[in-house]
């Protein structure tokens, strides 16, 4: 590690800035609870701000004073700024509400902080066996002599025959509980590290995409030279060790037989008594589907890069819109030059979002106003009571909260009925909340509705009376994983 390099990283690296931030404990605890613990890649601004409000409320209540004066939205905007770089703020296609994703440097800082805690169990045997296994794979995979390879295979065959003979004699070599727990913890840690690797890989591709767009916007040479430069960099990434490893991993994960095999292995291992004593996170049962979702995000980033290249290669559009492209490039160059210089005051002002159109023939003819007859009437006072409680009894159902309940229930199972969901997350707002669940089932989320079967949903109203509604069977389900 070079001294000047560390000085630069201390000033510019987001992970180091997070560790050195004044409110680092609050920021790290919130980001870990919102993104790492539930293993969520992207959260809408409304939902994330609501979670941050709850987090700050509990911190202020425990401290007995206001520790963090700004509102949740201001904190999120600050954390997503270029000066911080702990969250990535973007707009998904077809949506107006911004979403947030944890950046790879912020995840590195959270992993380092989590590693500072005292580990209750430190396994060494399984990691030593992993080292031996990897060294044997390298040695066997690079051996050029057919005689040596055949001798190694014959030795392995003899060991397998000997083990079969021992099993036939009734002698089974089983792992003890310590070995099972050690290997399970190593597997769980590696599985979670894979998700972090996906976020870092997605960050690398987005950096490539951004650099390519800047390259196109500021290019002054010929089109062929630019394409040669861009395709050369893209091929260099795809042919790198990182690109080859990701492609091999993705091909293996997309195999339906491998997915079924991994699901069966996870279910079998999670049912073992030594593993159940560790009380593992049930989300590990579906960790391979989380890998698929994270991989899809990376694939979409690569697809956007390819789409940008395809548009640039459209010669007909280039010829027809050459003047427009030149103007756009001038604007992009100006924007890139001013990217790091924020204006101190407003730099533009508009009277309205769009021009108003008024046609002369649409104007009405003048009509003399009707002169109303106003009679003096004495106002009588009244002692009749006015019921103002209705103004305070308006009901607002938070749809984002109900969606969060459904996703939380589906983390440990593939489907959940509305009656089971109401039992786990009791209905507190009566029929209005039940109607919102029905709206989510029919319009927003993946679900199945069986009109031939019914179920009963129970809740307790504000007066303490138990209410019951009979509705068709509604099952909220997960999105089906992509097929091979």
ABEGO torsion letter per residue (X at the ends): XBAAAAAAAAAABAAAAAAABAAAAAAAAAAAAAAAAAGBABBBAAAAAAAAAAAAAAAAAAAGBBABABBAAAAAAAAABAAAGABBBBBBBGBABBBBBBBAAAAAAAAAAAAABBBABBBAAAAAAAAAAAAAAAAAAABABAAAAAAAAAAAAAAAAAAAAAAAAGBBBBBBAAAAAAAAAAAAAAAAAAAAAAAAAAAAAAAAAAAAAAAAAABABBAAAAAAAAAAAAAAAAABAAAAAAAAAAAAAABAAAAAAAAAAAAAAAABAAAAAAGBBAAAAAAAAAAAAAAAAAAAAAAAAAAAAAAAABAAAAAAAAAAAAAAAAAAAAAAAAAABBBABBABBBABABBBBBBAAABBBBBBBBBBBBBBBBBBBBABBBBAAAAAABBBBBAAAAAAAAAAAAAABABBBAAAAAAABBBAAEAAAAAAAAAAAAAABBBBBBAABBBBBBBBBAAGBBBBBBBBBBBBBBBBBBBX
